Amino acid sequence: MTEFMITLRKANGSAGTQARYLTFDDASGPEQEMRANPWLARVIASFPPVAPAAPGQPQTRSGDILFLVHGFNVSHQAARAFHLKCAKALADQGWVGRVISYDWPSDGLVFAYLPDRAHARAAASALVASGITLLEAAQKKDCTINVHVLAHSMGGFVAQQAFTWSYQDVPADWKIGQLIFAAADVDATVFSASNYSAAMFVQHAGRLTAYCNRYDKALLVSNAKRLDLAPRMGRVGLPADAPSMMCEVDCSDLFARDYPGIPQGLDPVATHCFYFDRPEVWRDVVLTLAGGIDRTVFATREASPTTPNPNRFLLNPTGITDEIYGLALARAAVSPSIRLA
């Protein structure tokens, strides 16, 4: 299957400011660079038709697109591998939408954390201007395409900056369905109802879901690099006064079950990235993307026993059976992007 990517890196791998539109088939094979409009037409054509088109009329298509925003210390080649890993994991759990990676110029070097944050700020507006609104404009013409965002680690900072400052580059009438953060390297205070960024999340997204791990050591390092001024949301979860469209899914129990040994527990990468290796997490993500059931009735999670907030959940660390998951998918599906057994 053809895969799609928007990158801000130049062909030689260095950081750039202009979006390039790419297709590729695997992690190591050649890329094809296309102009924005032909690339967009190819994305749209990959969706199933809703019904036969009338003579002389454009074909109406329907489906879901997930923009995937990687974290820091990710090279272009690693971004392609991450794309394929996530696309396969989603498909394995019944999601047949299209993944479009947004490859911002992370330095690919562990010691380049602060330069990566500068690149993340610069890359933020292009996520909306060159990605989300481009697809939304196509949707208004002849498609019913739901657009979502999944951001990992500092990719969450890219998304936060994009949602907050996009009004400087594009009209403010754009909207996505699901905004998903995994291990977000973003100040927890950003998600408070009184924060301007939180207001922009409410304005531009239908629902925000935050996957967190209280064992995350990479985000402890992130804190240290900012003199511990603000805890990272991907480690401590949403603040108590987060808007009601936001929900937290605490994955700490799942991590503790899968990584009981001290060596794994000391590995910041394992504590920060384990989500993407766990089908229990992907099943919850697919139900989130499906969009047809309320957050309180997901079979993959349960209400948090430590807070009365109805939007705080624990991911079920033992998982659910295929039969229960299939029933949940059938209840949640609202578009052709869910494959029902």
C-alpha positions, 0 to 999 in steps of 0.5 A: 500500500502507498504511504503518505508523508509531509516533511519539513526536511530537505531532500538531504535530510537537513531542516527546511521551512517548506513542506514536501509531499512524499509517498513511499512503500516501505521503510527503506525503499525510494520516495516519490516527491509530488506537488501538493495538489497531485499528492492530495488527489492521490490521498483522496483517491485511496478512499472508497467511493460512497456511491457511483458518481453521476456522469460528469460529477466528481467521485464522492469518497469517505474515510478517516485520516490520522496525522501522525506527529513523531517526537524528538530524536527521530531521523527521517528514516526513523520517522518512516519506520515509525509510520509503518509501525503505527499504520500496521498496528492500527490495521491489526486492530481493525482501522483502515483509514490513512495515516499521514506522517508529519515529519518535522526536523528533529535532529536525530541526536540525543544531545540536541534536545533544546535545538529540537524544541526550537525546530518544533516551534518553527514546524508547528504552523506548517502542520495546520497550514500545509496539512490539516487545512489542506485536507479539510479544503478537499473534504469540503469539495467532494469528500467526507473525510474525518481528520485526526491527530496523534502526537507523541512526546515532543510531537505533542509540543508541535501540536500544541503550538500549531493549535495555539498559533495557527490563526496567524497563518490560516483562517480559524474555521478549521476543525478536526475530530480526535486529538490524541496525545501519547506521552506528551512532552507539554506542560500540564498547565497548558491543558487547564481551562484558563490556558489559551492553548486549552481554549484552542484545543476546544475550538479546533478538536472534537475530543482530546485523549491523553495517554499517560504513564506515571513511570515515564523517565524520559519526561522526568529528564525533560523536566530537569532540562527546564529546571523542573518548572512544570511537570509534563502532562504525559507523566502526571496526567491532565490537570483537575480543571481541564475542559470536559472535552479532554479525557485522560487514559492512565497506562501506568498499570499496563507498563508495570505489568509488562515491564516488571524488571528493574533494567527495563524500568530504568530505560527512559525509552521503554517508559516513554514509547511502550504504548506503540508496542501494546495492542491494548493501547491500540485498541483503545486508540481505534475505538477513539478514532471510530468516534461513535461511543462515549468515552465512558463506555469504552470496554478497554478502560475503566473509571479511575478509582482515585478521582471523581472526575468522570473523564479520568480512566485507567487502561485495562492492563489485562486487555479484553477478548476479541469478541468483546472488542469486536462488539465494541468496534461495531458499536463505535464505527461511524465510517468505512475506516473501521473493519468489522469482523 
